[in-house]
Amino acid sequence: MGSVDFRSSHFLVPKHEILSKSKHQEVLSSIGVDEQKLPEIKLNDPQLKLLGAKEGDIIKITRKDPTKENVYYRFVVK
């Protein structure tokens, strides 16, 4: 029996996406902050390892709730 990686498909793990560099400025201006003021997420976070994120990336996290989706942004740091 092969091993299965549940870290990216478990129902409690929200969807993580790396924003393209072209989307950085668009998102930052829409929420009215610069990237240094975003909450941080560590580069060694298991989801970031799976995504292949790099320091300086912005991560979009989408959490589903029974009534709506909530979107959060995090700045990747060492």
N, C-alpha and C positions, 0 to 999 in steps of 0.2 A: 504494500500500500504506500503511495507517494505522500509526501508531506504537503500540507496546504497552509498558505500564509493568510491567516484570518485578520491580520492587522488592518488591511485595507478594505475588507468587506464586512466586518462586524457591524451590526446595526447600531452600536453605540459610538462608532467612530465616524465623525462628520466628514464630509467630502472636502479634501484639500486640493487646491490647484495653484500652480505657479503662474503669476501674472506675467504676460510678455512685457518687455521693456517699453513697448509702445503704449501699453495700457497703464503703466505706472503713473504718469503725469495726469492722465484722464481721471483715474480713481482718486489720486491725492487732491486734485482741485475740486472734485465733486464732494469730498468730505471735509475740505478746508484745512488740511494739515500737511506738513512735510513728512517725509519717511522717517526721520529721527523721532517724531512724536507718536508714531504708531506703537502699539504694544509689541513687545518682542517675542520671538519664538526661537528657541535654540536650534542650531544646526544639527545637533545630535538627536533631535526629536525623531522617534521611529517613523512617523509619516513622512518627514522630510527626507529621511534616508531612502525610503521607497520611491519618492518623487525625483530624487537626484537634485534637490535644491542646493543653491550656493549662497554664501554670505552676501547680503545686499538684495536678495530677491524679496518680493512681496508675495505673501501667500493669501489666497482667498479661501476662507473656511465657510462652508455653507452647512448650517445646522437646521435640520427639519424638525418642526414642531407640529403637533396635530392641526393647528390652524394656519400656520404660515412657515416660510423659510426665513431664517435670520442669516445675514451675511456679516462676517467679521474679516478684518484684514490684520496681518501680522508681518513685521519686518524681521527678516532672518539675520541673526547674529551668531558669532562663535560661541 
